Amino acid sequence: MKMTQTKSGLRQSGSDSVRREEAQIVDDGRRRGEYRPRELRIKLYDRVMALRQLRLSNNKIRHVIKQEYGIELSRCQISGWVRGLHSPYNKGRIPSLELLEPSEDLAYVIGAVCGDGYVGLVRRHEGYTLAIIHLRAKDKEFVEEFAILIGRVLNRPPPKLKIVRSTGRYHYTQVRSKTLYELLKKPVDLERLRKYIEHCDKCSAAFLRGFFDAEGSVTKTGSIYAGNSDYHLLKYV
């Protein structure tokens, strides 16, 4: 790609129109209030930080973004990004499976959701759809641990525990995450999950612990049982 020199620094000739088209595709028809879609904000954030590495001023960065994407970022937003006060990567919203790293915490969450978890889409009256990961169980400590670990996976505070009002016997918690929905939606896709479960021995053990916390039981004689309606999942376990 040919490089040209501008007052704002180096720029790739011919790339501006591509960036504008990408921004328009992501932005088109998907704004919610004053917020651009996260995918677009991440693209803008990455470009801003790259320009900052070239020691461009905030005003020059703003000018380059306008040239390349056709979008005017506020000086306040650019300042907040370059000073590390906030970023679109914050608040635990992992935009894609490619950015989801294997870990013991995630492996446990996978095991628990494969057992007692519910994964689904909830359509709101406003017209948009929420991706929900929900866990309900009588064992409060189990639900608490699940909430802590899924919070760590998503880099956000643990979701609150609630009690089913009709019975008072069940505790439950839920989070919204499109990425985890894509990973955990049922029927379980073991091929999609393998790299997170079999990443290392500790991840495999964490997955089994999560699954048996959800579905397992131990008899007085020491026998361990687990039940699930998914035969292929049980065979894998």
Residue frames as qw, qx, qy, qz and C-alpha x, y, z in Angstrom:
[[0.000, 0.889, 0.457, 0.000, 0.00, 0.00, 0.00],
 [0.406, 0.490, -0.026, 0.771, 1.43, 3.40, -0.97],
 [0.391, -0.638, -0.427, 0.508, 2.09, 5.80, 1.94],
 [0.222, 0.707, 0.162, 0.651, 1.61, 9.57, 1.66],
 [0.347, -0.178, -0.443, 0.807, 2.65, 12.34, 4.01],
 [0.149, -0.776, -0.427, -0.440, -0.03, 14.68, 5.36],
 [0.092, -0.631, 0.304, -0.708, -0.10, 17.38, 8.00],
 [0.776, -0.440, 0.148, -0.427, -1.61, 14.82, 10.34],
 [0.512, -0.431, 0.742, 0.029, 1.13, 12.21, 9.81],
 [0.016, 0.188, -0.886, -0.424, 1.47, 9.11, 7.64],
 [0.687, 0.268, 0.348, -0.579, -1.63, 7.88, 5.88],
 [0.425, 0.016, 0.846, 0.322, -2.22, 4.91, 3.57],
 [0.344, 0.271, -0.320, -0.840, -3.50, 6.03, 0.20],
 [0.533, -0.017, -0.699, -0.476, -6.64, 4.20, -0.80],
 [0.307, -0.174, -0.882, 0.313, -7.31, 2.88, 2.71],
 [0.187, 0.088, 0.338, -0.918, -9.53, 5.76, 3.80],
 [0.604, 0.021, -0.326, -0.727, -12.41, 4.72, 1.56],
 [0.585, -0.064, -0.809, -0.003, -12.14, 1.15, 2.87],
 [0.171, -0.129, -0.684, 0.697, -12.29, 2.35, 6.48],
 [0.365, 0.075, 0.068, -0.926, -15.26, 4.57, 5.67],
 [0.656, -0.025, -0.571, -0.492, -17.11, 1.64, 4.09],
 [0.477, -0.104, -0.822, 0.292, -16.35, -0.59, 7.12],
 [0.019, 0.112, 0.495, -0.861, -17.53, 2.11, 9.50],
 [0.501, 0.043, -0.164, -0.849, -20.73, 2.62, 7.50],
 [0.621, -0.059, -0.744, -0.237, -21.45, -1.12, 7.38],
 [0.371, -0.170, -0.770, 0.490, -21.04, -1.47, 11.14],
 [0.049, 0.179, 0.349, -0.919, -22.80, 1.78, 11.95],
 [0.331, -0.095, -0.483, -0.805, -25.67, 1.55, 9.47],
 [0.658, -0.338, -0.401, -0.541, -29.00, 1.14, 11.21],
 [0.740, -0.217, -0.598, 0.219, -27.52, -0.08, 14.47],
 [0.098, 0.360, -0.381, 0.846, -27.16, 2.98, 16.67],
 [0.446, -0.601, -0.660, 0.071, -28.81, 2.94, 20.06],
 [0.284, -0.906, -0.174, 0.262, -29.40, 6.43, 21.30],
 [0.111, 0.939, -0.312, -0.090, -26.07, 8.29, 21.22],
 [0.562, -0.487, 0.653, 0.140, -23.89, 5.16, 21.26],
 [0.560, 0.503, -0.560, -0.347, -22.20, 3.63, 18.24],
 [0.978, -0.067, -0.173, -0.092, -21.95, -0.16, 18.05],
 [0.656, -0.650, 0.350, 0.159, -19.12, -1.63, 20.11],
 [0.827, 0.174, 0.339, 0.414, -17.42, -3.18, 17.07],
 [0.378, 0.795, 0.107, 0.462, -17.06, 0.28, 15.51],
 [0.344, -0.910, 0.174, -0.151, -15.90, 1.89, 18.77],
 [0.821, -0.365, 0.339, 0.280, -13.20, -0.76, 19.11],
 [0.687, 0.455, 0.256, 0.505, -11.97, -0.05, 15.57],
 [0.077, 0.911, 0.008, 0.406, -11.87, 3.67, 16.34],
 [0.616, -0.758, 0.216, 0.000, -10.17, 3.11, 19.70],
 [0.858, -0.096, 0.300, 0.405, -7.44, 0.91, 18.18],
 [0.520, 0.624, 0.178, 0.556, -6.77, 3.51, 15.48],
 [0.203, -0.938, 0.051, -0.277, -6.67, 6.36, 18.01],
 [0.731, -0.606, 0.275, 0.151, -4.15, 4.50, 20.17],
 [0.798, 0.190, 0.282, 0.497, -1.99, 3.69, 17.11],
 [0.281, 0.806, 0.098, 0.511, -1.96, 7.36, 16.13],
 [0.466, -0.869, 0.121, -0.111, -1.07, 8.29, 19.69],
 [0.857, -0.259, 0.247, 0.372, 1.97, 6.03, 19.44],
 [0.573, 0.477, 0.215, 0.631, 3.07, 8.29, 16.55],
 [0.319, -0.369, -0.281, 0.826, 2.91, 11.20, 19.05],
 [0.023, -0.487, -0.446, -0.750, 0.09, 12.98, 17.28],
 [0.162, -0.029, 0.420, -0.893, -1.85, 15.52, 19.29],
 [0.317, 0.396, 0.797, -0.328, -5.50, 14.90, 20.15],
 [0.405, 0.676, 0.057, -0.613, -6.58, 17.48, 17.58],
 [0.249, 0.481, -0.710, -0.450, -4.52, 15.81, 14.85],
 [0.141, 0.059, 0.987, -0.058, -5.89, 12.39, 15.84],
 [0.395, 0.545, 0.530, -0.516, -9.40, 13.80, 15.61],
 [0.380, 0.649, -0.289, -0.592, -8.61, 15.13, 12.13],
 [0.101, 0.305, -0.907, -0.274, -7.19, 11.78, 10.92],
 [0.259, 0.259, 0.899, -0.241, -10.21, 9.84, 12.23],
 [0.433, 0.639, 0.238, -0.589, -12.48, 12.27, 10.41],
 [0.308, 0.573, -0.570, -0.501, -10.51, 11.74, 7.18],
 [0.073, 0.214, -0.966, -0.123, -10.34, 7.98, 7.44],
 [0.041, 0.311, 0.934, -0.168, -13.74, 7.06, 8.87],
 [0.163, -0.465, -0.416, -0.764, -15.88, 10.10, 8.21],
 [0.567, -0.647, -0.509, 0.021, -16.65, 10.23, 11.95],
 [0.048, 0.689, -0.274, 0.669, -16.07, 13.15, 14.30],
 [0.654, -0.359, -0.580, 0.328, -14.92, 11.99, 17.71],
 [0.263, -0.943, -0.061, -0.195, -15.20, 14.50, 20.53],
 [0.272, 0.650, -0.544, 0.456, -11.99, 15.84, 22.09],
 [0.577, -0.468, 0.460, -0.487, -13.27, 14.55, 25.44],
 [0.983, 0.035, 0.102, -0.148, -13.63, 10.99, 24.13],
 [0.725, 0.519, -0.335, 0.305, -10.17, 10.95, 22.57],
 [0.048, -0.662, 0.519, -0.539, -8.68, 12.39, 25.75],
 [0.775, -0.342, 0.353, -0.398, -10.38, 9.73, 27.87],
 [0.973, 0.220, -0.061, 0.025, -9.06, 6.96, 25.65],
 [0.592, 0.563, -0.387, 0.429, -5.45, 8.12, 25.47],
 [0.192, -0.596, 0.513, -0.587, -5.35, 8.83, 29.23],
 [0.340, 0.023, -0.934, 0.108, -6.64, 5.33, 29.96],
 [0.362, -0.057, 0.445, -0.817, -9.78, 6.53, 31.74],
 [0.740, 0.252, 0.494, -0.381, -12.05, 4.28, 29.69],
 [0.097, 0.324, -0.760, -0.555, -12.16, 2.21, 26.52],
 [0.762, 0.067, -0.229, -0.603, -14.70, 0.15, 24.55],
 [0.584, 0.141, -0.794, 0.088, -12.92, -2.95, 25.84],
 [0.098, -0.171, 0.667, -0.719, -13.99, -2.12, 29.40],
 [0.640, -0.033, 0.258, -0.722, -17.09, -3.33, 31.25],
 [0.486, -0.126, 0.862, -0.072, -16.39, -6.92, 30.30],
 [0.739, 0.524, 0.215, -0.364, -18.11, -6.88, 26.94],
 [0.417, -0.303, 0.728, 0.453, -16.01, -9.25, 24.87],
 [0.492, 0.493, -0.117, -0.708, -17.02, -8.51, 21.30],
 [0.780, 0.345, -0.426, -0.301, -16.17, -11.90, 19.75],
 [0.970, -0.239, 0.051, 0.023, -15.10, -15.46, 20.51],
 [0.717, 0.473, -0.224, 0.460, -11.66, -14.67, 19.09],
 [0.031, 0.641, -0.379, 0.667, -11.02, -12.44, 22.12],
 [0.803, -0.473, 0.094, -0.350, -12.24, -15.01, 24.65],
 [0.237, 0.565, -0.770, 0.179, -9.23, -16.61, 26.33],
 [0.786, -0.204, -0.582, -0.029, -9.24, -20.15, 27.80],
 [0.081, -0.495, 0.564, -0.655, -9.08, -20.18, 31.61],
 [0.157, -0.142, -0.932, 0.294, -10.06, -22.30, 34.60],
 [0.269, 0.314, 0.415, -0.811, -12.85, -19.84, 35.39],
 [0.537, 0.300, -0.336, -0.713, -14.32, -20.13, 31.90],
 [0.387, 0.089, -0.907, -0.137, -13.99, -23.93, 31.95],
 [0.034, 0.220, 0.817, -0.532, -15.95, -24.07, 35.22],
 [0.412, 0.365, 0.131, -0.825, -18.65, -21.79, 33.78],
 [0.492, 0.238, -0.653, -0.524, -18.90, -24.05, 30.71],
 [0.252, -0.044, -0.958, 0.130, -19.34, -27.13, 32.91],
 [0.154, 0.305, 0.632, -0.696, -21.97, -25.48, 35.09],
 [0.471, 0.372, -0.098, -0.794, -23.96, -24.17, 32.12],
 [0.425, 0.158, -0.822, -0.346, -23.79, -27.55, 30.36],
 [0.160, -0.192, -0.918, 0.308, -25.39, -28.92, 33.50],
 [0.019, -0.629, -0.675, 0.385, -27.95, -26.59, 35.08],
 [0.070, -0.393, 0.080, 0.914, -27.58, -23.51, 32.91],
 [0.468, 0.706, 0.530, -0.039, -30.01, -21.90, 30.51],
 [0.236, -0.307, 0.348, 0.854, -28.80, -20.03, 27.44],
 [0.316, 0.620, 0.702, 0.151, -31.26, -18.16, 25.27],
 [0.125, 0.205, 0.216, 0.946, -32.41, -15.04, 23.49],
 [0.002, -0.635, -0.645, 0.425, -34.98, -12.73, 25.04],
 [0.197, 0.484, 0.411, 0.748, -36.80, -10.30, 22.77],
 [0.100, -0.364, -0.415, 0.828, -37.54, -6.93, 24.33],
 [0.288, 0.774, 0.534, -0.183, -40.57, -4.76, 23.62],
 [0.003, 0.809, -0.192, -0.556, -38.21, -2.09, 22.26],
 [0.763, 0.606, -0.113, -0.195, -37.41, -4.41, 19.35],
 [0.310, 0.635, -0.701, 0.096, -33.92, -5.63, 20.24],
 [0.932, -0.152, -0.318, -0.079, -32.83, -9.03, 21.55],
 [0.298, -0.744, 0.549, -0.238, -30.78, -9.87, 24.65],
 [0.735, 0.194, -0.647, 0.062, -28.49, -12.90, 24.91],
 [0.588, -0.616, 0.277, -0.446, -28.92, -14.40, 28.39],
 [0.547, 0.154, -0.795, 0.213, -26.88, -16.92, 30.40],
 [0.596, -0.496, 0.116, -0.620, -28.93, -18.02, 33.42],
 [0.438, 0.099, -0.865, 0.226, -28.19, -20.44, 36.27],
 [0.616, -0.457, 0.089, -0.635, -30.68, -21.61, 38.90],
 [0.604, 0.035, -0.775, 0.181, -30.10, -24.10, 41.73],
 [0.652, -0.693, -0.288, -0.112, -31.04, -24.81, 45.34],
 [0.759, -0.277, -0.128, 0.575, -27.40, -24.65, 46.40],
 [0.003, 0.994, 0.058, -0.088, -26.70, -20.99, 47.16],
 [0.468, -0.645, 0.444, 0.410, -22.91, -21.49, 47.38],
 [0.597, 0.193, 0.639, 0.445, -22.88, -23.05, 43.92],
 [0.289, 0.845, 0.383, 0.235, -24.76, -20.13, 42.38],
 [0.256, -0.936, 0.116, 0.214, -22.54, -17.66, 44.25],
 [0.563, -0.384, 0.542, 0.492, -19.36, -19.27, 42.93],
 [0.512, 0.482, 0.587, 0.402, -20.77, -19.33, 39.41],
 [0.090, 0.971, 0.217, 0.044, -21.58, -15.61, 39.67],
 [0.394, -0.793, 0.309, 0.348, -18.06, -14.78, 40.86],
 [0.581, -0.151, 0.633, 0.489, -16.37, -16.80, 38.13],
 [0.431, 0.635, 0.538, 0.350, -18.54, -15.60, 35.25],
 [0.071, -0.988, -0.051, 0.129, -17.91, -12.06, 36.48],
 [0.457, -0.610, 0.474, 0.441, -14.17, -12.70, 36.26],
 [0.581, 0.241, 0.648, 0.429, -14.51, -14.21, 32.79],
 [0.258, 0.799, 0.431, 0.332, -16.34, -11.10, 31.58],
 [0.407, 0.076, -0.188, 0.891, -14.16, -8.69, 33.59],
 [0.302, -0.527, -0.158, -0.778, -17.15, -7.16, 35.33],
 [0.346, -0.289, 0.622, -0.640, -18.66, -7.26, 38.84],
 [0.020, 0.133, 0.991, 0.002, -20.38, -10.56, 39.71],
 [0.393, -0.378, -0.445, -0.710, -24.09, -10.56, 38.84],
 [0.404, -0.298, 0.491, -0.712, -26.42, -10.39, 41.82],
 [0.122, -0.135, -0.983, 0.022, -28.05, -13.48, 43.28],
 [0.508, -0.152, -0.019, -0.847, -31.83, -13.58, 43.45],
 [0.255, 0.052, 0.922, -0.287, -34.40, -15.94, 44.93],
 [0.230, -0.288, -0.738, -0.565, -37.34, -17.42, 43.05],
 [0.314, -0.203, 0.313, -0.873, -40.23, -15.73, 44.84],
 [0.758, -0.132, -0.339, -0.542, -42.80, -18.42, 44.18],
 [0.886, -0.174, -0.424, 0.073, -40.92, -21.06, 46.19],
 [0.320, -0.871, 0.324, -0.182, -38.06, -19.31, 47.95],
 [0.904, -0.253, 0.319, 0.133, -36.05, -22.52, 47.50],
 [0.778, 0.341, 0.230, 0.474, -34.08, -21.66, 44.39],
 [0.207, -0.760, 0.152, 0.597, -31.33, -19.12, 43.92],
 [0.701, 0.509, 0.371, 0.334, -30.50, -17.84, 40.48],
 [0.178, -0.698, 0.194, 0.666, -28.29, -15.38, 38.65],
 [0.685, 0.551, 0.416, 0.235, -27.97, -14.27, 35.05],
 [0.237, -0.557, 0.258, 0.753, -25.78, -12.19, 32.79],
 [0.636, 0.735, 0.152, -0.177, -26.07, -10.75, 29.32],
 [0.259, -0.594, 0.605, 0.463, -23.29, -11.65, 26.90],
 [0.763, 0.528, -0.118, -0.354, -23.64, -12.26, 23.19],
 [0.323, 0.584, -0.745, -0.004, -20.18, -13.85, 23.07],
 [0.260, -0.182, 0.891, -0.324, -20.91, -16.38, 25.82],
 [0.735, 0.323, 0.321, -0.503, -24.27, -17.07, 24.22],
 [0.659, 0.576, -0.411, -0.255, -22.53, -17.98, 20.96],
 [0.153, 0.451, -0.863, 0.166, -20.17, -20.26, 22.86],
 [0.194, -0.049, 0.874, -0.443, -22.68, -21.95, 25.18],
 [0.652, 0.141, -0.040, -0.744, -25.94, -22.07, 23.22],
 [0.484, -0.057, 0.866, -0.112, -27.61, -25.46, 23.16],
 [0.978, -0.190, -0.036, 0.082, -27.54, -28.13, 21.88],
 [0.471, -0.742, 0.373, 0.298, -23.99, -28.21, 23.19],
 [0.725, 0.650, -0.219, 0.063, -21.37, -28.02, 20.44],
 [0.821, -0.483, 0.162, 0.258, -18.47, -29.98, 21.92],
 [0.713, 0.316, 0.159, 0.605, -16.16, -29.19, 19.02],
 [0.072, 0.828, 0.040, 0.555, -16.63, -25.48, 19.72],
 [0.579, -0.779, 0.107, -0.215, -15.97, -26.01, 23.44],
 [0.948, -0.041, -0.127, 0.288, -12.98, -28.35, 23.27],
 [0.518, 0.482, -0.225, 0.669, -10.28, -25.72, 23.03],
 [0.282, -0.660, 0.232, -0.657, -11.54, -24.10, 26.24],
 [0.887, -0.389, 0.081, -0.236, -12.09, -27.35, 28.15],
 [0.957, -0.012, 0.051, 0.286, -8.97, -29.20, 26.98],
 [0.232, 0.910, -0.238, 0.248, -6.65, -26.20, 27.04],
 [0.177, 0.482, -0.756, 0.405, -4.77, -27.73, 30.00],
 [0.421, -0.207, -0.868, 0.162, -5.32, -30.26, 32.79],
 [0.026, -0.247, -0.524, 0.814, -6.50, -27.53, 35.18],
 [0.419, 0.127, -0.192, -0.878, -9.11, -26.34, 32.68],
 [0.546, -0.080, -0.774, -0.310, -10.34, -29.91, 32.17],
 [0.309, -0.236, -0.794, 0.468, -10.60, -30.37, 35.93],
 [0.147, 0.208, 0.260, -0.931, -12.45, -27.07, 36.33],
 [0.501, 0.014, -0.483, -0.718, -14.94, -28.08, 33.63],
 [0.524, -0.183, -0.832, -0.016, -15.63, -31.38, 35.40],
 [0.160, -0.228, -0.631, 0.724, -16.00, -29.62, 38.74],
 [0.313, 0.136, -0.006, -0.940, -18.53, -27.19, 37.26],
 [0.565, -0.042, -0.639, -0.520, -20.47, -30.00, 35.60],
 [0.499, -0.224, -0.817, 0.184, -20.60, -32.18, 38.73],
 [0.010, 0.158, 0.449, -0.880, -21.49, -29.19, 40.93],
 [0.472, 0.101, -0.171, -0.859, -24.50, -28.79, 38.64],
 [0.786, 0.067, -0.403, -0.465, -25.46, -32.39, 37.91],
 [0.512, 0.214, -0.805, 0.212, -23.55, -34.61, 40.28],
 [0.697, -0.562, 0.118, -0.429, -24.29, -36.34, 43.56],
 [0.283, 0.390, -0.839, 0.254, -22.36, -38.57, 45.94],
 [0.787, -0.379, -0.405, -0.271, -23.89, -41.50, 47.81],
 [0.607, -0.710, 0.300, -0.191, -23.06, -42.49, 51.37],
 [0.930, -0.104, 0.275, 0.222, -20.95, -45.31, 50.00],
 [0.327, -0.591, 0.386, 0.628, -18.84, -42.90, 47.95],
 [0.490, 0.360, 0.665, 0.433, -20.28, -43.52, 44.50],
 [0.029, 0.457, -0.069, -0.886, -20.41, -40.47, 42.24],
 [0.407, 0.534, 0.726, 0.149, -23.32, -39.94, 39.85],
 [0.078, 0.389, -0.126, -0.910, -24.19, -37.37, 37.21],
 [0.420, 0.497, 0.758, 0.036, -27.32, -37.18, 35.10],
 [0.131, 0.493, -0.185, -0.840, -28.09, -35.20, 31.96],
 [0.731, 0.480, 0.385, -0.293, -30.43, -35.57, 28.99],
 [0.479, 0.768, -0.375, -0.199, -27.58, -35.07, 26.49],
 [0.981, -0.089, 0.136, 0.103, -26.08, -38.50, 25.87],
 [0.699, 0.528, -0.119, 0.468, -23.11, -37.19, 23.85],
 [0.098, -0.795, 0.314, -0.509, -22.25, -34.71, 26.60],
 [0.798, -0.488, 0.291, -0.201, -22.36, -37.42, 29.25],
 [0.951, 0.168, 0.053, 0.255, -20.17, -39.66, 27.13],
 [0.412, 0.710, -0.215, 0.529, -17.68, -36.80, 26.73],
 [0.418, -0.734, 0.326, -0.425, -17.67, -36.19, 30.49]]
